Amino acid sequence: MLALVSTAIHAAIDEWSSGTVMQLDFSGNRFAAVYTAHKDTLKHIQKTSPKFYHETMAYLFKTARGATYDRAGGDVVNSAITLMDLSGLD
C-alpha cells in the first residue's frame, strides 16, 4: 500500500515538474516502474533494517488512521470527530 501511495505522490510531483501543472494519466503503463522501485526499496529496508522498517510502518499506520503514539505506550485519538459537539444530534 505504501508503495502505491508513494507512486501517487511521485505522479503528483511529476505533474508539476515543468513549473505548471500538467495533468498526467495515472496508469500502470506510465508508473509501473516507479511503483516497482518503491516496492523494491521497501523490501530492501525490511530485509536490512527490520526494526526500523517495523517502527516506520507502525508510525505511518497510526498517523494515517488519525492517531498518534503517546509516550506511555497508548494511542491518543487525534481526529476531528473527537472535537465535534454532537450532543445536539438526535
Wavefront OBJ file of the C-alpha trace (Angstrom):
o trace
v 0.000 0.000 0.000
v 2.797 2.411 0.873
v 4.437 1.787 -2.498
v 1.180 2.738 -4.220
v 0.785 5.917 -2.167
v 4.413 6.806 -2.848
v 3.799 6.283 -6.546
v 0.747 8.555 -6.438
v 2.814 11.254 -4.725
v 5.531 10.783 -7.330
v 2.928 11.225 -10.076
v 1.565 14.382 -8.442
v 5.062 15.852 -8.255
v 5.655 14.903 -11.893
v 2.553 16.874 -12.854
v 4.327 19.999 -11.594
v 7.787 19.192 -12.986
v 7.586 21.961 -15.586
v 6.517 24.547 -13.015
v 2.957 24.490 -14.312
v 0.546 21.678 -13.593
v 0.116 19.277 -16.484
v -2.473 16.537 -15.941
v -0.892 13.097 -16.313
v -2.626 9.781 -16.749
v -2.062 7.814 -13.540
v -1.903 4.380 -15.090
v 0.018 1.182 -14.692
v 1.639 1.660 -18.063
v 3.066 5.021 -17.101
v 4.059 4.419 -13.471
v 4.704 0.667 -13.187
v 8.472 1.155 -12.997
v 8.101 3.812 -10.291
v 5.812 1.517 -8.277
v 8.255 -1.370 -8.627
v 11.144 0.826 -7.500
v 9.230 1.929 -4.395
v 8.207 -1.655 -3.633
v 11.784 -2.895 -4.050
v 13.103 -0.121 -1.813
v 10.639 -1.046 0.928
v 11.581 -4.730 0.635
v 15.255 -3.800 0.909
v 14.644 -1.716 4.033
v 12.564 -4.516 5.545
v 15.332 -7.037 4.906
v 18.297 -4.928 6.003
v 16.703 -2.966 8.875
v 13.671 -4.890 10.125
v 13.317 -2.942 13.383
v 13.454 0.410 11.599
v 11.021 -0.883 8.972
v 8.553 -2.058 11.611
v 8.751 1.176 13.603
v 8.299 3.275 10.476
v 5.346 1.228 9.231
v 3.692 1.356 12.661
v 4.162 5.128 12.812
v 2.773 5.631 9.311
v -0.204 3.383 10.042
v -1.083 5.207 13.245
v -0.641 8.598 11.616
v -2.716 7.647 8.589
v -5.603 6.413 10.711
v -5.654 9.627 12.714
v -3.961 8.605 15.942
v -0.607 9.445 17.433
v 1.515 7.406 19.776
v 1.947 8.792 23.266
v 4.999 8.138 25.435
v 3.019 5.942 27.813
v 2.581 3.447 25.014
v -1.045 4.044 24.151
v -2.918 5.512 21.256
v -4.270 9.024 21.544
v -7.151 9.619 19.189
v -6.478 12.839 17.347
v -9.253 13.318 14.843
v -11.801 15.971 14.017
v -14.691 13.730 15.068
v -13.488 13.743 18.686
v -13.522 17.538 18.709
v -17.116 17.865 17.476
v -20.001 18.602 19.800
v -22.524 16.002 18.718
v -24.766 16.351 21.768
v -27.490 18.188 19.824
v -27.893 15.453 17.250
v -30.834 13.167 17.851
l 1 2 3 4 5 6 7 8 9 10 11 12 13 14 15 16 17 18 19 20 21 22 23 24 25 26 27 28 29 30 31 32 33 34 35 36 37 38 39 40 41 42 43 44 45 46 47 48 49 50 51 52 53 54 55 56 57 58 59 60 61 62 63 64 65 66 67 68 69 70 71 72 73 74 75 76 77 78 79 80 81 82 83 84 85 86 87 88 89 90
